[in-house]
């Protein structure tokens, strides 16, 4: 009943509430807990692709607020575009959730730092989403879509570990039957399962 009442008030889905309610106090030295890192990559016949990524982070302390109150998405403007689909801060108090949508003016596109000296031909950009309302204990939830129109064979890499704890990480790859991806595993000691 409580979840349903909260859902009516905030517009949150039950699956979102299950993600947000994960306990994140097992890592006293961490600055954030990555509750969900989910990527879906859809490759077309001509090897252009669309990548959709959702990242949900719980800010654990002041260091986490300083380091993660901005999300940066890098791209090459010659053949890539980025659209931020959803960016919210979720505040929890006594099992009640308040959702604060990011202000449209808090999303900006600027030159990537490593291209800053090449102003006449800078092609590497970054889309920056600033979560100005975030405080310790809050959750940031962002979903973005990157479209790549380059028609050539691609290589991508995903890392299933990091400097901060990751609770759930999913990578889904969708491709045509005529394509045959090569999956390499490095330093993998656990089970690797393709579904």
C-alpha positions in Angstrom: 0.0 0.0 0.0 2.8 2.4 0.9 4.6 1.8 -2.4 1.5 2.4 -4.4 0.7 5.6 -2.5 4.3 6.8 -3.1 4.0 5.9 -6.8 0.9 8.0 -7.2 2.5 11.0 -5.6 5.9 10.8 -7.4 5.2 9.0 -10.6 7.8 6.4 -9.8 7.4 2.8 -11.0 7.7 -0.1 -8.7 10.8 -1.4 -10.4 12.4 2.0 -9.8 11.5 1.9 -6.1 13.1 -1.5 -5.9 16.4 -0.1 -7.3 16.3 3.0 -5.0 15.6 1.0 -1.9 18.8 -1.1 -2.1 20.9 -0.8 1.0 24.2 0.9 0.3 25.8 1.0 3.8 28.2 -2.0 3.2 30.9 0.2 1.8 32.1 2.8 4.3 35.0 4.0 2.1 33.0 4.6 -1.0 31.7 8.0 -2.2 28.8 6.6 -4.2 27.1 3.3 -4.7 26.1 2.5 -8.3 22.7 0.9 -7.8 22.2 0.2 -11.6 24.4 0.6 -14.7 22.4 -0.7 -17.6 23.4 -0.4 -21.3 21.4 -1.5 -24.4 23.3 -1.4 -27.7 21.3 -1.9 -30.9 23.5 -2.4 -34.0 22.0 -2.0 -37.5 23.0 -3.9 -40.6 25.3 -1.1 -41.8 27.0 -1.0 -38.3 25.5 2.3 -37.3 24.1 1.9 -33.8 22.0 3.3 -31.0 23.3 3.0 -27.4 20.9 3.6 -24.5 22.4 3.9 -21.0 20.8 4.3 -17.6 22.9 5.0 -14.5 21.5 5.2 -11.0 23.9 6.3 -8.2 23.4 6.9 -4.5 25.5 9.7 -3.1 27.0 8.5 0.1 29.0 11.5 1.4 30.4 14.9 0.6 33.1 13.5 -1.6 30.4 11.7 -3.7 28.4 14.9 -4.0 31.5 16.8 -5.3 32.6 14.1 -7.7 29.2 12.9 -9.0 26.9 15.9 -9.1 27.7 16.2 -12.8 27.4 13.5 -15.4 29.5 13.9 -18.5 28.8 12.0 -21.7 31.6 12.2 -24.3 30.9 12.0 -28.1 32.4 12.8 -31.5 30.1 15.3 -33.2 31.2 14.2 -36.7 29.0 11.1 -36.5 27.5 11.0 -33.0 24.7 12.8 -31.2 23.6 12.5 -27.5 20.1 13.1 -26.1 19.5 13.1 -22.3 16.2 11.4 -22.0 15.8 11.5 -18.2 17.8 13.2 -15.4 16.3 13.3 -11.9 17.4 13.6 -8.3 15.5 11.4 -5.9 15.3 12.4 -2.2 14.1 9.9 0.3 12.8 10.6 3.8 10.9 8.1 5.9 10.2 5.8 3.0 8.7 8.6 1.0 10.4 9.7 -2.3 10.5 13.2 -3.8 11.6 13.5 -7.4 13.3 16.6 -8.7 13.7 16.9 -12.5 16.9 18.5 -13.7 16.5 22.0 -15.1 16.9 22.1 -18.9 19.4 24.9 -18.4 21.5 22.6 -16.3 22.3 20.5 -19.4 24.9 21.9 -21.7 27.1 20.8 -24.5 30.8 21.9 -24.5 34.1 21.0 -26.1 35.8 18.0 -24.5 38.8 19.1 -22.3 41.3 17.3 -24.5 40.1 19.3 -27.5 40.1 22.6 -25.8 43.3 23.7 -27.5 42.0 22.9 -31.0 39.1 25.4 -31.2 39.1 25.6 -35.0 38.6 21.9 -35.5 37.4 20.6 -32.1 35.1 17.6 -32.8 35.1 15.9 -29.4 32.3 17.2 -27.3 30.6 16.4 -24.0 27.1 16.7 -22.8 27.1 17.7 -19.2 24.1 17.3 -16.9 24.5 19.1 -13.5 22.4 17.8 -10.6 22.3 21.0 -8.5 19.8 19.8 -6.0 21.8 16.7 -5.0 22.9 16.2 -1.4 24.4 13.4 0.6 22.0 10.4 0.7 20.2 11.4 -2.5 20.0 9.3 -5.7 20.7 10.5 -9.2 19.1 8.7 -12.1 20.0 9.5 -15.7 19.2 7.9 -19.0 20.8 9.0 -22.2 20.8 7.9 -25.9 23.9 8.1 -28.1 23.4 7.6 -31.8 26.3 6.7 -34.0 25.9 7.1 -37.8 29.3 5.8 -38.7 29.0 2.8 -41.0 32.0 0.7 -40.1 32.7 -2.3 -38.0 32.8 -1.3 -34.3 34.5 -2.3 -31.1 33.2 -1.5 -27.7 34.3 -2.3 -24.2 32.4 -2.6 -21.0 34.0 -3.0 -17.6 32.1 -4.9 -14.9 34.1 -3.5 -12.0 35.2 0.0 -10.9 36.5 2.1 -8.1 33.1 2.4 -6.6 30.7 -0.5 -5.7 28.4 -1.6 -8.5 25.3 -3.5 -7.4 23.8 -4.4 -10.8 25.4 -4.0 -14.2 23.8 -5.2 -17.4 25.0 -4.9 -21.0 22.6 -6.0 -23.8 23.8 -6.3 -27.4 21.2 -6.5 -30.2 22.5 -7.3 -33.7 21.4 -8.9 -37.0 21.8 -12.7 -37.6 24.3 -11.9 -40.4 26.6 -10.2 -37.9 28.7 -12.3 -35.6 30.2 -10.5 -32.6 33.4 -11.6 -31.0 33.3 -11.4 -27.2 36.6 -11.3 -25.4 36.8 -11.7 -21.7 39.8 -10.4 -19.8 40.5 -10.9 -16.1 37.2 -12.6 -15.6 37.0 -15.1 -12.8 33.2 -15.4 -12.4 30.6 -16.9 -14.7 30.0 -15.3 -18.0 26.5 -15.9 -19.3 25.1 -15.0 -22.7 21.3 -14.9 -22.9 
